[in-house]
């Protein structure tokens, strides 16, 4: 614990908290931590110990106050620092703050405003006193501190022990003035000298992690030469593919805000039926909160600003030549400096046709385009989880024809051809007489179908069933093949196939494969707490906020989450490296090595964040949810005591109670449990299996090479993320605002309407104003 050594002890003003600020004679932090145990038995054992300590407390204090202080805190053994920090804040907010003495607070605030260096002294724990100090404006504390190992309390107090004031404290400390002379306080606390008192100081601010690792280059590749993002990307032409996605939108907004020097950003957007690319971008700018900072900064001048920097290109990466018109294609091949491909299908187990087309075929088309370009480089967004079913450190290497299962003689190109052939076979099978007969029987057996269903109506029903059958057939086939080769799902399987194609066909081209881990809520840009969609961990964290308790997981496994703005910052650094031709082949953007957070902690932080929200609400529903913390359990215990076992019990009850017509409510409960099982099965590879540690050295080397004046703006830093702060105050509140309503089928929070649209260009001084989107200009209102 860092302490203050710069000023002499006499420059500090010590203020004893109990009595002078609180109506309570003694702060009792132990009594508040009563429901933090992880199992039912542990909870009641700990609660019993708390009551026992409360009963023995007067006798222990009468015998020896220091020994008693040590003993009463032993019940906190096994409680995490994260939980104590949150519960300490709750204890202050709901218990201490209402009991603050106004006279004492006023005197203390007057003292702090006069410039005095105030130190709060209390027998309470630092977890409780820190919120009080921050509330009052004090910077330093002398309080009791628990010892922690791996974030878990051992039950021991660190020296010095701040003992209670004594039997007559209420009488002697009845006034609002809590100032104490340093010499008197030293005697009261049984310290050896004044220096011992000053060494007991701890900061009132909660300490954030500060992990500094020096960068050492052993290969002598010149990567330490200074890098200026502004200088390298100034005037450059960049084409972004995938701007409608989560990462693409944030990268565009952040780049427009931080790098107005970029020459031109071309947005390749696919037309959707009658909805052209330009209108899709209009809708994006109108509705997405990502662009709020730009609207706030430029206001009615935003159309001109975007018109000078952004141009919409209508195309389709799944088509040869990216679906571009010949003149556009020729222009871009000559002018582009960089292509950023952030497109892709992110569903874990999609239709195999869609996955092959979007995640594999599109990459081949982009590679062909780059190869035919004059000098364009490529930044391709992949995923860390192409590693598949393997354990240990995952290095930043690109391996041709890689399979996690180590399949001999595997060839990625032949695998793609085989999968395409399988898709064609499935499409022929779907129209075969055997399948058509089966689909016809299904149509006639549907409960809502009329008995005389025939003719066109029957054909339409069979057609719908055929589409569903083919989609399910190809989805299951893709998942099965992925599992055979060692990938958990079709998404990671097809992403890895694309990497293999890049490795084989992109040799000699300026290409960097960027692998983010699980991309989540922003911490700074475009603003604090932005998230969208439910394809990442949102649905799992939502489940942990319900009555669901037992999550099958490996407690030691690291859940690798990275904020989206950290990913975009890394992408900008890598983009500059590609343009300057100093890039590596692979960059992993991950936290499992630089700032690890294991599953035990991530589950607890999620539960604590939900608890914080429910604690502030009123009603029985919230009171109950407040007490249902999720806990990590083994797969065997989950199967024996959680959703699978509960579903089996409901099915048994249904069979017994069938004559009583109680199937409907029981059927609903069964469907809910089936959804839970499917969700757990979907996330099992990420929370239970495959202990990945993703190395992220290459991007840190680039960040280290940044010129000094650009480190704050473009520096990549995941080591200083405080996961407690991030989970409780940023990530889960963001999910609750932006994604949980989608899961529950509710609309998002209403936002002020705004209109941003494209209009035909207009003449100015006899000349046509040429802007983005084929000579159109933006209008904003």
Buried (B, 14 or more C-beta within 10 A) or exposed (E): EEEBEEEEBEEBBBBBBBBBBBEEBBBBBBBBBBEBBBEEEEBEEBBEBBEEBEEBBEEBBEEEBBEBBBBBBBBBBBBBBBBBBBBBBBBBBEBBEEEBBEEBBEBBBEBBEEEBBBBBBBBBBBBBBBBBBBBBEBBBBBBBBBEBEEBBBEBBBBEBBBBBBEEEBEEEBEEBBBBBEBEEBBEBBEBEEBEBBBBBBBBBEBEEEEEEEEEEEEEEEEBEEEBBBBBBBEEBBBBBBBBBBBBBBBBBBBBBBBBEBBBBBBBBBBBEEEEBBBBBBBBBBBBBBBBBBBBEEBEEEBBBBBBEBBBBBBBBBBBEBBBBEEEBBEBBBEBBBBBBBBBBBBBBBBBBBBBBBBBBBBBBBBBBBBBEBEBBBBBBBBBBBBBBBBEEEBEBEBEBBBBBEEBEEBBBBEBBEEBBEBBEEBEEEBEEEEBBEBBBEBBBEEEEBEEEBEEEEBEEBBEEBBEEBBBEBBBEBBBEBBBEBBBBBBBBBBBBBBBBBBBBBBEEBBBBBBBBBBBBBBBEBBBBBBBBEBBBBBBBBBBBBEEBBBBBBBEEBBBBBBBBBBBBBBBBBBBBBBBBEBBBBBBBBBBBBBBEBBBBBBBBBBBBBBBBBBBEEEEEEEEEBBEBBBBBBBBEBBBEEBBBBBBEEBEEBBEEEEEEEEEEEBEEBBEBBEEBBEBBEBBBBBBBBBBBBBBBBBBBBBBBBBEEEBEEBBBBBBBEBBBBBBBBBBBBBBBBBBBBBBBEEEEBEEEEEEEBBBEEBEEEEEEEBEBBBBEBBBBBE
